[in-house]
Amino acid sequence: SFSSLCQVVAYHYCQADNAYTCLVPEFVHNVAALLCRSPQFVAYREQLLREPHLQSLLSLRSCVQDPMASFRRGVLEPLENLHKERKIPDEDFIILIDGLNEAEFHKPDYGDTIVSFLSKMIGKFPSWLKLVVTVRTSLQEIIKLLPFHRIFLDRLEENEAIDQDLQAYILHRIHSSSEIQNNISLNGKMDNTTFGKLSSHLKTLSQGSYLYLKLTFDLIEKGYLVLKSSSYKVVPVSLSEVYLLQCNMKFPTQSSFDRVMPLLNVAVASLHPLTDEHIFQAINAGNIEGTLEWEDFQQRMENLSMFLIKRRDMTRMFVHPSFREW
């Protein structure tokens, strides 16, 4: 709900192809930076501006040297004191950590992972500051140390609210696009029975994944999928099939895909987002068949732009972790 969104005062997104996001010092530094920018925590920001020693505690250097001390003395203790002084609203607030399983990909040789760090710190959190973390169902073993209530988003039959949310999204996509309505109508008709059958079919295939639903509806909206049979055989049965369909449409021949393979190989191998120039240099450094020209490289990169998106700092990342794995 919107009120729940207003309670989120900081977030952290763990990304396997951006190694820094998976490290504890970066996590502490990032969360502190977002907390001081939160409109609910203006008093915290003002305190940081007044007290240079707190700023020093939360510097990246201090977070590397002793992340537990930085988080406890630079975040939790000041927030708790401000709450006692009623300078922070008397409400529950949320720190959201997404993709926690991604951080395990960069398990350090020594020191904590984000999971083990949280397991040591969670007992020191004030009762009004909540943690919400997401982790892939198949990898939930990594959070066994965290004393959290669990909600499984892929078990539709066990949670009516999840089913209703998926239904609402499907309804929104259909009603907001005449192209989708035209491409799912059987014999030009879209009655409640047809909608109910399609909705049930998509919810089952999605296994709770909004990404699957979004990408599938995008394909329907653009006319790449036209459902003129009640069997829905043309509908991809999984996210992997969606990606396969997207790639087959973008690269219809083996030779067209072979042209972009070197770019994908570099992006998959890198532990950090790279600029186009860095990708270009990496390809040519390992190219024994002659130098790839910049203009040719740019054309190939343009063909990959829907899969390797450009960030604000001009580096590239895969559009989603699941595509990188696929």
C-alpha positions, 0 to 999 in steps of 0.5 A, a space after each residue: 500500500 502507499 502508506 507502507 511505501 511511505 514507511 520505507 526510509 532506506 533500501 539496499 539492492 544487492 547485485 551480483 554483477 556489481 560487487 560493491 553492493 554485496 559488501 558489508 561496508 558499502 551496505 552500511 555506508 549506503 543505508 546511512 546515506 539514504 537514512 539521512 536523506 529520508 524526509 521522516 529523519 530530518 533530525 538525523 540529517 541535522 545531527 550528522 551535519 552538526 557532529 563531524 565525528 558521526 560523519 567520520 564514523 560513517 565514512 567509507 573508510 570507517 565502515 571498512 575498518 569496523 562496520 559494526 561500530 559504524 552501524 551501531 554508533 553512527 546509525 542505530 544509537 543516534 536514531 534511538 536517541 532522537 526517537 526518545 527525544 520525539 524528534 522522529 515520528 512515533 511510527 514503525 519504519 522499514 529498511 528494505 534489502 532486496 536480493 539478499 541471496 545475490 550478496 552471497 555470490 561475493 562471500 569474503 574470505 574473512 569477515 561478514 557477509 551482509 546476512 551474517 552482519 545482520 544476524 549479529 546486529 538485528 538484536 540491537 535494532 529499535 523495535 520501531 525500525 523493521 527490516 524487510 529482506 527478499 531472497 530467492 525461495 530456492 536459496 532461503 537457507 542463507 537466512 536461517 540465522 535471521 529471526 524473521 517471519 517469512 512470506 512466500 510470494 510464489 505460493 499463490 494457493 497459500 496466500 489469497 492476498 498474493 493472488 489478488 495482487 497478481 489479479 489486479 496487475 493483470 486487470 490493470 495491464 489489460 484495461 489500460 491497453 487497447 492493443 492487449 485487448 485486441 491481441 487476447 480477444 477470441 473472435 473479437 470478443 473479450 468476455 468475463 469467461 475468457 478473461 478469467 481463463 487467461 488470468 488464471 493461466 498467467 498467474 499459474 505460469 508466473 509463480 508470483 513473478 511480476 517480471 514474468 507478467 510484465 514482459 509477457 504483456 509487453 510482448 502481447 502489447 507489441 503484437 509479438 504474441 497474439 492469443 487467438 486460441 483458448 489453449 494459449 500455446 503461444 504463451 511462454 511458460 516461464 521467464 526463461 522462455 520469455 528471454 529466449 523469445 526476446 533473443 530469437 526476435 532480436 537475433 533471428 540467425 545464429 550469425 546475428 547472435 554470434 556478433 554480440 556474444 563477445 559483448 555478453 561474455 565480457 558483461 557476464 564475466 565482469 564483477 562491476 558495471 563497465 562503460 562501453 569503452 571498457 567493454 570495447 577494450 576488453 574485447 579487443 584485448 582478447 581478440 586474436 582475429 583482428 581488431 574490432 572497429 569502434 563503429 562496428 562495436 557501437 552497432 552491436 551494443 545498440 542491438 543489445 541495448 534492451 538487455 544491457 542497459 546504460 546507467 546514469 554513470 554511463 556504465 552498463 548492467 544486465 536488465 535483470 539478474 535473472 537474465 544474467 543467469 539465463 
